[in-house]
Amino acid sequence: MPGWYPDPAGAPGRFRYWDGSSWSSETTDNPASARPMGFVSQGTSPQDGRSGGKGPLIALLAGLLVLALLVWAMFFRGGDEFKAVPEDTNSASPTGPVWNETSPATPSTGVSEPAPTGGAMVECPSGGGVTTPMQGNEVRGGGLVIPALEGWDDAANQFFSLPWTQGMQGQTRVIHRAGGTSWFSVQAVGALPVSEGFDEPRNSARMMMSCFATSGYYSGYSGRKDLVTEAVIIDGKKGWHLRSEVYVQMEQLPQVAGDVIDVVVVATGSPESLGVFVSSATIGDAPVQDAVDGSREAMRLG
């Protein structure tokens, strides 16, 4: 999805434009700004009409692109950020200007099987994604509040970003490292904009899960299985809870089977957005699972 995203070169507070196939050479501190003027696709060949005298510039831009991708890989689930991942068959693709789920979920456990391998990346809304620093001993975002976990890092300092969310705060904890690859757990709260089709909790929870699992966040994604889908009440407000296992196969971290992801979407009363909680814990990591479950159960409006 074309748009401004956190700079893959790792510059704090800077954003770089992605046109669907390559990164811009320009950066900005304002992700709401327009597409950069004179945008140059860094993968364009010299035969597109530009003079041969710009060959050194093209080579320089290509080198910067390679460096940016290497830095990007250090912070995102195994490093294959732009590798096509299997399409998530639990959720329909977007139709028209907003998302539409073709088959409603039935509250139960074990409602679907892992998605088959082979497919396309799921495109998700974009334009947000800025994670704000925490203040105090609570994590706040989208009208929701959860307790901060001791010993976890502020997600704003760890380049954690979900482009389809707004006003997110969160925490991360590194679980495994191998060379330049890091595998981490997360807990976060934020807002899902109604203008992007997140208009009610049940379908929005499914949309959020699909984006989180299959938009490229997980390198080596191989499938998903929904475990719990249920209605919830948070401080008198209606919401929906979806728990899924997301499976991966990574050569760098063969001991990692995947994550247990929890998504809770709440109609907080805001006409512009829904509140969302998301957490991930490595499959089989009971201490981290207990910690993020405790945060979810303590969630309140605020």
N, C-alpha and C positions, 0 to 999 in steps of 0.2 A: 504494500500500500504506500504510494508516494506520500511524503511528508517529512517534517522535522523530527529527528530522534536524537537522544543523548549521543554526544560525539563518541564514535567508536575508538577514537584515539585516546580517550580517557580524560580529556580536559574538563575539569569541574565546571558545571554551570553553562557549558557550551553545547550547541546543537548543530547537527550537520544534516543536509537535505538528502533524502533517498528518493530517487525517481522511479523505483521499481526494478532497476537493473544495476545502478551504480550510485556512489556517493558524490556529493558536490565537493569542490575544493574550498568553498566558503563555509564559515561557521557563524553562528549568531547566539546571543544570550536570550533571544525572544522567540520561542517555538511557534508563536502565533503569527509571525511575519510571513510575507508572501514568498513564493518560490524565488530563489535568488536570480537576479537579472544576469543574463548572459551565461546561464547554467551550462556547464560543459560536462557531458557524460564521459567519465574517465575510461570507459571501455570503447570509445569511438575510434574507428580506424582513420588513418590519414587520408583515405580516398573519399571522405565525405565532403570535400570541397575546400577544406582548410589547406593553406599552403604548406609545402614540405618544410619550410623554415621553422615550423613549430614542433618539429620532431623532438628536440630536447625537452620542451615543456611537457609534451605528452608522456615522455619517458619518466620525467620527474613526478607527474601526477600519478602514473601507474605505480611508481615506487611508494608514494604516499598511501595509495589505496591498499597495497599489500601490507604495509606497516599498520594501517588502521585496522585491517581485518585481524591481524595477529593480536593486537591489543584487545580488540573486541572479544576474541576467543578466550582470553584469560578470565573473563568475568561471566560468561554465559554457558553453563551446562555442557561442557565438553568441546566447545569450539567450532562445531559445524553449524553456525548460525544461519547460513543461507542454503543449506542442503534441504532439498524438498523432503518434507516429512509425510508419513502416511496420513491420508485424510481421515478425520474423526467421523466415523459413521454414526455416532450417537446423536449428532446434531446436523440439521440441514444447513446448506450454504445460504448466505444472505440473498434475498430477493427484493428487487425494487430499492427504494431509498433506505429501508430499515430491514432488520432481521426478522425472519419468520420461521418458527419451528413447525415442521410438517406433522409431527406426531407427538401429542402431549405425553409427559411422563406419568406413570402410575406409581404412587407411593408404595415402595416395597424395598426389599434388599436383593442384591444380585440381579438387577434388572437388565443387564446387558453383558455381552461377551466382549473381550478385548478386540479392538478394531484390527482388521487385517493389515498386513504391511503392503506398501506400494500405494501411492496416491499423491495428492497435491497438498500444499500448505493451505490452511484455513485463513482467509483474509478477515481481519477484525477492524472495528472502528479505530481511528487514531486521532491525534491532535492534542492529546493530554499527556499523561505519563510523567509529569514532574513530581518527584517524591520530595516532600518537605521535611526539614529536620524536626526531630522530636523535642519536646520541652517537658521536663519533669519525669515522673515515673509512670506516665500513661502514654498510650499510643492513640492518637485522635485523627479521624478523617471521615468525611461523608456523613457526619452526624452520629458516628459511632465511636465508642471508647472501649479499649481493652487494656489490661494491665501490661506494663513492660516486663519482659523476662530478664532476670539478672544474668549478666555475662554475655548477652547478645549484643550485636553491633547495630547502630542506627543505620537503617537501609539507605538513607540519603547519602551516607558516606561510602556505600558499597556499590554504587552504580546500578542499584536495583530500580527498574522502571517497567511499568505496564502501560503502554501507549493509549489504551482504550479507557483508562481511569483518570480521575481528576482528584486533586487535593489529597493524595495518599501519604500516609505515614506508615512506617513499618520497621521491623527488625530482621536481621539475618544472622545465621550462625553457620560457619564453615564446618562441614562434617567430614569431607575427604578432600585431599589434594594429591595430584599426581602431575609432576612437572608444572606446566602452566595451566592445568585444568583444575577447577574448584567445583565441588558439589556442596550446595548449602541448603539449609532449611530456612523457612521464612514465615513470619506472621505479619499481616498488614490490614489496615482498614482505609477506605477511601470512598469515592463517589462514582457512580455509573450514570452518565448524562442521558436524560430522557430523549434528547434530540438525536441520539445515536441509536435509538430503538430499544433502550433499556427502560421499558415502561411499566413492568410489573415483576414481582419477585420470582415467580416460578420459571418463566422462560428466560429471564435475565440471569438466573443462576446457571442454567444450561449454557447460555451464550458465554458467560464468564468462564465456565469450566472449559468449553471448547477452545476459547482464545488462549487460556493459560496453558492448556495441554498441547495444542497442535499448531500454534502460530509461529513456531520456531524457537520458543523459549527452551524447549527440551531437545537437545541434540541426541540423536539416536533413538528418537521416539518410535516405539513399535506397537503400541496399543493402549487401550483404556478400558477399564471395567467399572461401572457404577455400582457402588455398594449400598448407599443410603440416599433416598430422596423423600423429603418429608416437610410438612408445614411446621413453622415455628412461630412463637410470639416473643418479641423482645420489647420489654417495657410497654406492653399493650399494643405494639405495632406488629402487623402481619409480616411474615418473612418466609423464606424457603431455604432449606439446608440440603446441599448435595455433597456427598462424599464419593470420591472415585480413587481408584488406583491407576496410576499412569506408569507404563512400563517403558524401559529404555534398554538399549544394548550399546554399550560404549567400550571400545577397545582400551581406552585409557583407564577406565574404572570398572573392570569386569565384576567387582564385588557388589556393585550397585544394581539392584533390580528395578528401582524406580522410586516413586513417591506415593504417599497417601495425601491427597489434596482435599481440603474442606473449603467449600464456598457457602457463605450465608449472605443472602440479599434481603434487605429490609426496606419496606416502604416507610421511611422516617417521617413523612409529612411534607417534605420539600417538593414543590411543583417542578423543579428543574432536574432532580436526580434521585436515585436510590442509593442507600448505603450498602457497602459490600465489605465483608470480611473474607480473607483468604489466608490459608496456612498450608504449608507443605512439610511433611516429615518423611524421611527415608523409610521405605518399607522395612519393617523389623526393628526400627529404632524406638523402643518403648519409652525411654526417658523423654525424648523430644516429643513423641506423640502425646504423652501425658501432659507435657508443658503447654503445647498449643491447644490441646483439648480444654485445659483449664482456662486459658484465655478466652476461648470461644464461649465457654459456659458462663464466664463472668462478664461477657459483653453487655453493654448498656447504651442507651441513647445519651448524647451529650454534645 
